[in-house]
Amino acid sequence: MQQLTRTSFLVKPLTAKQSYFCKLAFLLLAMALLCGCTQLRSHNDLMSPVISARNNHSTHAALKYLQSALSSAEQSELLYELELGELLRESQQYEASTQIWMEADEQIRAWEQTAMWSPRKLWAYLGASTVSERFKPYEGQDYEKTWLLTRIALNHLAMDDWESVRVDIKRMHEREEVIANFRAAELAAVRHEAQKNGWDLTDEELGGYPVDYVHAPEVLALHNSYQNAFSHYLAGFVYEALNEPSLAAPGYRKAIELRPDSPVLEEGLRGLEARLKLAHSTQAQETDVLFIVESGDAPVRVPVEVTIPVPIEDSDGYIHTILVPIAFPTVRPAAVPEAGTVRLGRHLFMTSPVVDLNAMARRALYDEMPGLLFRGMTRAASKGALQYYAHEYGGELLGLFSAVFSVATEKADDRIWRTLPGAVAIGRGYLAPGQYPLIVNGTHTGQTIDIQGRYAVVPIRINRRQVLVGKVATYGHLPSSDATP
């Protein structure tokens, strides 16, 4: 593991010409502070009441609060489109949800084009480096970029548009490849720039930063932050329903690779041939049902302040050390999801967790840490120099202003897709067509599920005080539907 050498960035004394531009920079930074209020707003402050309204009241209440809290301009920003789309999906407004998510996806597709053809444009976040991490344009966490396509696919399933789901899956695979290539190139670029400045990057040298959160075994066990077992298992299920075993098998296989030792995932691949043979025989009388159980709250990024000493050399060669507080984000671990049950009538199905979004968010932070550290060190050097030379050339008042400016603009980037579930579990089995009362984890929901077709997908969302059941997706027809529950 590399180390971060804090004392390696020595700020040299200014020339007379540089001191003039330094005063001009103070004015420009003041203007940036006044103009950047929107970017500096905490996403957690906005979303915490929304999540509370959803968990304690209803999705409709959460949706109403979020829409009233945003300006029309803010509603076109990527993160808010992600949040709005999820709440619309929960309220079964699938067309509206898909429309706003397609708009969000257009922004991510623009990022993809830049990542593929002009990646350097995405590496040069001067505003994020010198003022605040929140001035960095929000491009979505890597897992959010791919998860968005999975959510769109689930919407298309709810609208029984299985051919569009095929397109969503293909685009997800392509996006994963773009992200992989871009992150590898970005990491090389960050390390190159850090080496030029004499910096070695690691979070282990940040006193007070909870390194164990991002170095936890469940985090390091993930291959990356942008691939997950559920999305690839869903791809396998869809291709199986479309009678394309050559495409279904790789989906199931990838899911097993991403989450080993999961019986439900392993059975997806092992039983593929037998299930297809049964599904397309004249003796088929039961529906192959996939249960998707989402629960808990999405992870939250919280700030951790770390003090970094910045050595500055004056015109006489003396070294002055300025202590600069720099904020970094972290994600606190959440409880590991456990297996559950779904009961329809007298039929009991076990569900197994396949995605832990908290671990994925921490893995995203782990992968992002070299860039975060590089920008944080750049910001510390800039703000340390600002404070010293503001006092040196502008007196105590300007020095005080620069110190206030540094603190006021030093905000950790807490932007993250908050309306997502915290975990996803799946279960699978056969049911005769018909209507069934639904019991989830031993709780009577008071809802009835209608099972039809060769294949069915039952989406279930467990919020704190309620169990929401989305529209059941169906595909194909059984040769006989005379069986009863």
C-alpha positions as CSV (number, residue, x, y, z in Angstrom):
1,M,0.0,0.0,0.0
2,Q,1.3,3.4,-0.9
3,Q,1.6,6.3,1.6
4,L,0.6,9.9,1.5
5,T,3.6,12.2,2.3
6,R,1.9,15.4,3.6
7,T,5.1,17.5,3.9
8,S,6.1,16.9,0.3
9,F,4.1,19.9,-1.1
10,L,6.0,23.0,0.0
11,V,4.4,26.3,-1.1
12,K,7.1,28.6,-2.4
13,P,7.1,32.5,-1.8
14,L,5.3,34.7,-4.2
15,T,6.8,37.3,-6.5
16,A,5.4,40.8,-6.7
17,K,3.4,40.0,-9.8
18,Q,2.1,36.9,-8.2
19,S,1.0,38.8,-5.1
20,Y,-1.1,41.1,-7.4
21,F,-2.9,38.1,-8.9
22,C,-3.3,36.7,-5.4
23,K,-5.4,39.7,-4.4
24,L,-7.4,39.2,-7.6
25,A,-7.9,35.6,-6.7
26,F,-9.3,36.5,-3.3
27,L,-12.0,38.6,-5.0
28,L,-12.8,35.8,-7.5
29,L,-13.0,33.2,-4.7
30,A,-15.4,35.5,-2.8
31,M,-17.6,35.7,-5.9
32,A,-17.4,31.9,-6.2
33,L,-18.6,31.5,-2.6
34,L,-21.6,33.8,-3.3
35,C,-22.5,32.1,-6.6
36,G,-22.0,28.5,-5.5
37,C,-24.7,28.2,-2.8
38,T,-26.6,25.6,-4.8
39,Q,-23.6,23.4,-5.4
40,L,-22.7,23.6,-1.7
41,R,-26.1,22.5,-0.5
42,S,-26.1,19.2,1.3
43,H,-27.9,16.4,-0.5
44,N,-28.5,14.7,2.8
45,D,-30.2,17.8,4.2
46,L,-32.6,17.6,1.2
47,M,-33.2,13.9,1.2
48,S,-33.4,13.0,4.9
49,P,-37.0,14.4,5.2
50,V,-37.9,12.7,1.9
51,I,-36.7,9.3,3.2
52,S,-38.4,9.9,6.5
53,A,-41.7,10.7,4.8
54,R,-41.5,7.6,2.7
55,N,-40.7,5.3,5.7
56,N,-43.1,6.8,8.1
57,H,-46.0,7.9,5.9
58,S,-46.1,7.0,2.2
59,T,-44.2,7.1,-1.1
60,H,-46.8,9.7,-2.2
61,A,-45.8,12.0,0.7
62,A,-42.1,11.6,-0.1
63,L,-42.7,12.4,-3.7
64,K,-44.7,15.5,-2.9
65,Y,-42.1,16.7,-0.5
66,L,-39.2,16.2,-3.0
67,Q,-41.0,17.9,-5.9
68,S,-41.9,20.9,-3.7
69,A,-38.3,21.2,-2.4
70,L,-36.8,21.5,-5.9
71,S,-36.7,24.3,-8.4
72,S,-37.5,23.6,-12.0
73,A,-33.8,23.9,-12.9
74,E,-32.8,21.4,-10.1
75,Q,-35.4,18.9,-11.3
76,S,-33.4,18.5,-14.5
77,E,-30.2,17.6,-12.7
78,L,-29.0,14.0,-12.8
79,L,-29.2,13.1,-9.2
80,Y,-32.7,14.6,-8.7
81,E,-33.9,12.7,-11.8
82,L,-32.6,9.5,-10.2
83,E,-34.5,10.3,-7.0
84,L,-37.7,11.3,-8.6
85,G,-37.7,8.3,-10.9
86,E,-37.4,5.9,-8.0
87,L,-40.2,7.4,-6.1
88,L,-42.4,7.4,-9.2
89,R,-41.5,3.7,-9.7
90,E,-42.5,2.9,-6.1
91,S,-45.9,4.6,-6.7
92,Q,-46.3,2.4,-9.8
93,Q,-46.1,5.4,-12.2
94,Y,-43.9,3.3,-14.5
95,E,-44.3,5.4,-17.6
96,A,-43.5,8.6,-15.8
97,S,-40.6,6.9,-14.0
98,T,-39.2,5.5,-17.2
99,Q,-39.4,8.9,-18.9
100,I,-37.5,10.8,-16.3
101,W,-34.9,8.0,-16.0
102,M,-34.4,8.0,-19.7
103,E,-33.6,11.7,-19.4
104,A,-31.1,10.9,-16.6
105,D,-29.7,8.1,-18.8
106,E,-29.1,10.6,-21.6
107,Q,-26.8,12.5,-19.2
108,I,-24.9,9.4,-18.3
109,R,-24.6,8.5,-22.0
110,A,-23.0,11.9,-22.6
111,W,-20.6,11.0,-19.8
112,E,-19.9,7.7,-21.6
113,Q,-19.0,9.4,-24.9
114,T,-16.6,11.8,-23.1
115,A,-15.1,8.9,-21.1
116,M,-14.5,6.9,-24.3
117,W,-13.2,9.7,-26.6
118,S,-12.1,12.7,-24.4
119,P,-11.4,11.2,-20.9
120,R,-9.0,14.0,-19.9
121,K,-12.0,16.4,-19.8
122,L,-13.3,14.3,-16.9
123,W,-10.0,14.3,-15.0
124,A,-9.5,18.0,-14.8
125,Y,-11.9,19.2,-12.1
126,L,-10.2,22.5,-11.1
127,G,-13.1,23.8,-9.2
128,A,-13.4,20.6,-7.2
129,S,-9.6,20.7,-6.5
130,T,-9.3,24.3,-5.4
131,V,-12.6,25.3,-3.7
132,S,-14.9,22.4,-2.9
133,E,-15.6,18.8,-3.9
134,R,-19.2,19.8,-4.4
135,F,-18.3,22.0,-7.4
136,K,-17.4,18.8,-9.2
137,P,-20.2,18.0,-11.7
138,Y,-22.2,15.0,-10.5
139,E,-21.8,12.1,-12.9
140,G,-23.3,9.4,-10.7
141,Q,-21.5,6.8,-8.7
142,D,-20.4,3.9,-10.9
143,Y,-22.9,1.5,-9.5
144,E,-25.6,4.1,-10.0
145,K,-24.8,4.3,-13.7
146,T,-25.4,0.6,-14.2
147,W,-28.1,0.3,-11.6
148,L,-30.1,2.9,-13.5
149,L,-30.3,0.6,-16.5
150,T,-31.5,-2.3,-14.2
151,R,-34.2,-0.1,-12.8
152,I,-35.3,0.9,-16.3
153,A,-35.4,-2.8,-17.2
154,L,-37.6,-3.5,-14.2
155,N,-40.0,-0.7,-15.3
156,H,-40.1,-2.2,-18.8
157,L,-40.9,-5.6,-17.2
158,A,-43.8,-4.0,-15.3
159,M,-45.1,-2.7,-18.6
160,D,-44.6,-6.2,-20.2
161,D,-42.1,-4.8,-22.7
162,W,-39.6,-7.7,-22.6
163,E,-37.9,-6.7,-25.9
164,S,-37.0,-3.3,-24.4
165,V,-35.5,-5.2,-21.4
166,R,-33.2,-7.0,-23.8
167,V,-32.0,-3.6,-25.0
168,D,-31.5,-2.4,-21.4
169,I,-29.4,-5.5,-20.6
170,K,-27.2,-5.0,-23.6
171,R,-26.6,-1.4,-22.7
172,M,-25.7,-2.4,-19.2
173,H,-23.0,-4.7,-20.4
174,E,-21.6,-2.0,-22.7
175,R,-21.7,0.6,-19.8
176,E,-19.8,-1.8,-17.5
177,E,-17.0,-2.0,-20.1
178,V,-16.9,1.8,-20.5
179,I,-16.6,2.3,-16.8
180,A,-13.9,-0.4,-16.4
181,N,-11.7,1.2,-19.1
182,F,-12.2,4.7,-17.9
183,R,-11.5,4.0,-14.3
184,A,-8.3,2.2,-15.2
185,A,-7.1,5.1,-17.3
186,E,-8.2,7.6,-14.6
187,L,-6.3,5.8,-11.9
188,A,-3.1,5.9,-14.0
189,A,-3.6,9.6,-14.7
190,V,-4.1,10.5,-11.0
191,R,-1.1,8.5,-9.9
192,H,1.0,10.2,-12.6
193,E,-0.1,13.6,-11.5
194,A,0.5,12.7,-7.8
195,Q,4.0,11.5,-8.7
196,K,4.8,14.7,-10.4
197,N,3.9,16.6,-7.2
198,G,5.8,14.1,-5.0
199,W,2.6,12.8,-3.4
200,D,1.9,9.1,-2.6
201,L,-1.8,8.4,-2.2
202,T,-3.4,6.3,0.5
203,D,-6.2,6.9,3.0
204,E,-4.2,5.1,5.7
205,E,-2.3,8.3,6.4
206,L,-5.4,10.4,7.1
207,G,-5.6,10.7,10.8
208,G,-9.1,10.3,12.0
209,Y,-10.5,8.9,8.8
210,P,-12.4,5.5,9.4
211,V,-10.3,3.5,7.0
212,D,-11.8,0.2,8.2
213,Y,-15.2,1.2,6.6
214,V,-13.8,1.0,3.1
215,H,-11.3,-1.8,3.8
216,A,-13.9,-4.1,5.3
217,P,-13.8,-7.7,4.0
218,E,-17.3,-7.4,2.4
219,V,-16.0,-4.4,0.5
220,L,-12.8,-5.9,-0.7
221,A,-14.6,-9.1,-1.7
222,L,-16.4,-7.2,-4.4
223,H,-14.7,-7.2,-7.8
224,N,-15.7,-3.6,-8.4
225,S,-18.6,-1.2,-7.6
226,Y,-20.4,-1.2,-10.9
227,Q,-21.3,-4.9,-11.3
228,N,-23.8,-6.8,-9.2
229,A,-25.1,-10.3,-9.0
230,F,-28.8,-9.3,-9.2
231,S,-28.5,-7.4,-12.5
232,H,-26.8,-10.3,-14.2
233,Y,-29.1,-12.9,-12.7
234,L,-32.0,-10.8,-14.0
235,A,-30.4,-10.8,-17.4
236,G,-30.2,-14.6,-17.3
237,F,-33.8,-14.9,-16.3
238,V,-35.0,-12.6,-19.1
239,Y,-33.0,-14.4,-21.7
240,E,-34.3,-17.7,-20.4
241,A,-37.9,-16.5,-20.7
242,L,-37.1,-15.4,-24.2
243,N,-35.8,-18.9,-24.9
244,E,-32.2,-17.8,-25.5
245,P,-30.2,-20.2,-23.4
246,S,-26.9,-19.2,-25.0
247,L,-27.4,-15.7,-23.5
248,A,-29.1,-16.8,-20.3
249,A,-26.1,-19.0,-19.2
250,P,-23.5,-16.2,-19.2
251,G,-25.9,-14.1,-17.2
252,Y,-26.3,-16.7,-14.5
253,R,-22.6,-17.5,-14.6
254,K,-21.6,-13.9,-14.1
255,A,-24.0,-13.6,-11.2
256,I,-22.3,-16.6,-9.5
257,E,-18.9,-15.1,-10.2
258,L,-19.9,-11.8,-8.6
259,R,-21.5,-13.5,-5.5
260,P,-20.1,-17.0,-5.0
261,D,-21.6,-19.6,-2.7
262,S,-25.2,-18.5,-3.3
263,P,-27.5,-21.6,-3.8
264,V,-30.2,-19.6,-5.6
265,L,-27.7,-18.2,-8.1
266,E,-26.0,-21.5,-8.6
267,E,-29.4,-23.2,-9.3
268,G,-30.1,-20.6,-11.9
269,L,-27.3,-22.0,-14.0
270,R,-27.5,-25.6,-13.0
271,G,-31.2,-26.0,-13.7
272,L,-31.3,-24.0,-16.9
273,E,-31.6,-26.8,-19.4
274,A,-34.2,-28.8,-17.4
275,R,-36.3,-25.7,-16.8
276,L,-36.3,-24.7,-20.5
277,K,-37.3,-28.3,-21.5
278,L,-40.2,-28.2,-19.0
279,A,-41.3,-24.7,-19.9
280,H,-41.8,-25.5,-23.6
281,S,-43.3,-28.9,-23.1
282,T,-47.0,-29.6,-23.4
283,Q,-47.0,-30.8,-19.8
284,A,-46.1,-27.4,-18.4
285,Q,-48.8,-26.3,-15.9
286,E,-47.0,-24.0,-13.6
287,T,-45.5,-20.6,-13.8
288,D,-41.7,-20.0,-13.2
289,V,-41.8,-17.1,-10.7
290,L,-39.0,-14.8,-9.7
291,F,-39.5,-12.9,-6.5
292,I,-37.4,-9.6,-6.1
293,V,-37.5,-8.4,-2.5
294,E,-35.9,-5.0,-1.9
295,S,-35.5,-3.7,1.7
296,G,-33.9,-1.1,3.8
297,D,-32.5,2.4,3.0
298,A,-29.8,3.3,0.6
299,P,-26.4,4.1,2.0
300,V,-25.6,7.7,3.1
301,R,-22.3,9.6,2.5
302,V,-21.3,11.5,5.7
303,P,-18.4,13.9,6.1
304,V,-15.2,13.3,8.0
305,E,-12.9,16.2,8.6
306,V,-9.2,15.7,8.5
307,T,-6.6,18.4,9.4
308,I,-3.7,18.6,6.9
309,P,-0.6,20.7,7.7
310,V,0.5,22.8,4.8
311,P,4.2,24.1,4.9
312,I,4.6,27.5,3.3
313,E,8.0,29.1,2.6
314,D,8.2,32.9,3.0
315,S,10.6,35.3,1.1
316,D,13.3,34.8,3.8
317,G,13.3,31.1,3.5
318,Y,11.4,30.4,6.7
319,I,8.7,27.6,6.8
320,H,5.3,28.4,8.2
321,T,2.8,25.6,8.7
322,I,-0.9,26.3,8.1
323,L,-3.4,23.7,9.4
324,V,-6.1,23.2,6.8
325,P,-9.3,21.2,7.6
326,I,-10.2,19.0,4.6
327,A,-13.5,17.1,4.4
328,F,-13.7,13.6,3.0
329,P,-16.8,11.5,2.6
330,T,-17.3,8.1,4.1
331,V,-20.1,5.5,4.3
332,R,-20.9,3.8,7.6
333,P,-21.5,0.1,7.4
334,A,-25.1,-1.2,7.7
335,A,-26.5,-4.5,9.0
336,V,-25.9,-7.3,6.6
337,P,-29.2,-8.4,5.0
338,E,-30.5,-11.9,6.0
339,A,-32.5,-14.5,4.2
340,G,-36.3,-14.1,4.3
341,T,-39.5,-15.8,3.1
342,V,-42.3,-15.1,0.7
343,R,-45.5,-17.1,1.2
344,L,-48.2,-17.2,-1.4
345,G,-51.2,-19.3,-0.1
346,R,-49.7,-22.5,1.2
347,H,-46.5,-22.2,-0.9
348,L,-43.4,-21.0,0.9
349,F,-40.3,-19.6,-0.9
350,M,-37.0,-18.7,0.6
351,T,-35.3,-15.5,-0.5
352,S,-31.5,-15.0,-0.4
353,P,-29.7,-11.7,-0.4
354,V,-27.7,-11.1,-3.6
355,V,-26.9,-7.4,-3.4
356,D,-25.8,-5.2,-0.5
357,L,-25.8,-1.6,-1.8
358,N,-24.1,-0.4,1.3
359,A,-21.1,-2.5,0.5
360,M,-21.3,-1.4,-3.1
361,A,-21.3,2.3,-2.1
362,R,-18.2,1.7,0.1
363,R,-16.5,-0.1,-2.7
364,A,-17.2,2.9,-5.0
365,L,-15.6,5.1,-2.3
366,Y,-12.6,2.7,-2.1
367,D,-12.1,2.9,-5.8
368,E,-12.5,6.7,-5.8
369,M,-10.2,7.3,-2.9
370,P,-7.0,8.0,-4.9
371,G,-8.8,10.8,-6.8
372,L,-10.4,12.1,-3.7
373,L,-7.0,12.3,-1.9
374,F,-5.3,14.0,-4.9
375,R,-8.0,16.7,-5.1
376,G,-8.0,17.0,-1.3
377,M,-4.3,17.6,-1.2
378,T,-4.5,20.1,-4.0
379,R,-7.3,21.9,-2.1
380,A,-5.3,21.9,1.1
381,A,-2.3,23.4,-0.6
382,S,-4.4,26.1,-2.3
383,K,-6.4,27.0,0.8
384,G,-3.3,27.0,3.0
385,A,-1.6,29.4,0.5
386,L,-4.7,31.5,0.3
387,Q,-4.9,31.9,4.1
388,Y,-1.2,32.7,4.5
389,Y,-0.9,35.2,1.6
390,A,-4.2,36.8,2.4
391,H,-2.9,37.7,5.8
392,E,0.6,38.6,4.4
393,Y,-0.6,40.9,1.7
394,G,-4.1,42.0,2.8
395,G,-3.8,42.2,6.6
396,E,-5.8,40.6,9.4
397,L,-9.2,41.3,7.9
398,L,-8.5,39.7,4.6
399,G,-6.7,36.9,6.4
400,L,-9.8,36.3,8.5
401,F,-12.0,36.3,5.4
402,S,-9.8,33.7,3.7
403,A,-10.0,31.5,6.7
404,V,-13.8,31.8,6.8
405,F,-13.9,31.2,3.1
406,S,-11.8,28.0,3.4
407,V,-14.1,26.6,6.2
408,A,-17.3,27.6,4.5
409,T,-16.5,26.0,1.2
410,E,-14.9,22.8,2.5
411,K,-17.8,20.4,2.2
412,A,-17.5,16.7,1.6
413,D,-19.4,15.5,-1.4
414,D,-22.4,13.7,0.1
415,R,-24.3,13.3,-3.2
416,I,-25.6,9.7,-3.6
417,W,-28.8,8.1,-4.9
418,R,-30.7,8.0,-1.6
419,T,-34.1,6.5,-2.6
420,L,-32.6,3.2,-3.7
421,P,-33.1,0.1,-1.4
422,G,-30.4,-0.9,0.9
423,A,-30.4,-4.6,-0.2
424,V,-31.9,-6.9,-2.8
425,A,-32.9,-10.6,-2.2
426,I,-34.4,-13.0,-4.7
427,G,-36.4,-16.2,-4.5
428,R,-37.6,-18.5,-7.3
429,G,-40.1,-21.4,-7.7
430,Y,-43.1,-22.7,-9.5
431,L,-46.8,-21.8,-8.9
432,A,-50.0,-22.8,-10.6
433,P,-51.7,-19.8,-12.2
434,G,-54.2,-18.1,-9.9
435,Q,-54.5,-15.5,-7.1
436,Y,-52.7,-15.9,-3.8
437,P,-52.6,-13.9,-0.5
438,L,-49.1,-12.6,0.1
439,I,-47.1,-12.9,3.3
440,V,-43.6,-11.5,3.4
441,N,-41.2,-12.5,6.2
442,G,-44.2,-13.7,8.3
443,T,-46.1,-10.5,7.9
444,H,-49.6,-10.5,6.3
445,T,-49.6,-7.8,3.6
446,G,-53.3,-7.8,3.0
447,Q,-52.5,-8.0,-0.7
448,T,-53.3,-10.6,-3.3
449,I,-50.9,-11.6,-6.1
450,D,-52.2,-12.8,-9.5
451,I,-49.8,-15.3,-11.1
452,Q,-50.1,-16.0,-14.9
453,G,-48.1,-17.1,-17.9
454,R,-44.9,-19.2,-18.3
455,Y,-42.8,-16.7,-16.4
456,A,-43.6,-14.1,-13.9
457,V,-41.6,-11.5,-11.9
458,V,-43.0,-10.3,-8.6
459,P,-41.3,-7.0,-7.3
460,I,-41.7,-6.4,-3.6
461,R,-40.4,-3.4,-1.7
462,I,-40.2,-3.4,2.1
463,N,-40.2,0.1,3.7
464,R,-40.2,0.6,7.4
465,R,-43.9,0.6,7.9
466,Q,-45.3,-1.0,4.7
467,V,-44.8,-3.6,2.1
468,L,-45.3,-2.4,-1.5
469,V,-45.9,-4.9,-4.3
470,G,-45.4,-3.6,-7.8
471,K,-47.1,-4.8,-11.0
472,V,-46.4,-8.5,-11.7
473,A,-44.7,-9.0,-15.0
474,T,-45.7,-12.0,-17.1
475,Y,-44.4,-13.6,-20.2
476,G,-45.7,-16.4,-22.4
477,H,-48.7,-18.7,-22.0
478,L,-49.1,-22.1,-20.5
479,P,-50.7,-24.9,-22.5
480,S,-53.0,-25.6,-19.6
481,S,-54.2,-23.2,-16.9
482,D,-56.8,-25.4,-15.2
483,A,-54.8,-25.8,-12.0
484,T,-56.0,-23.9,-9.0
485,P,-54.0,-22.6,-6.0
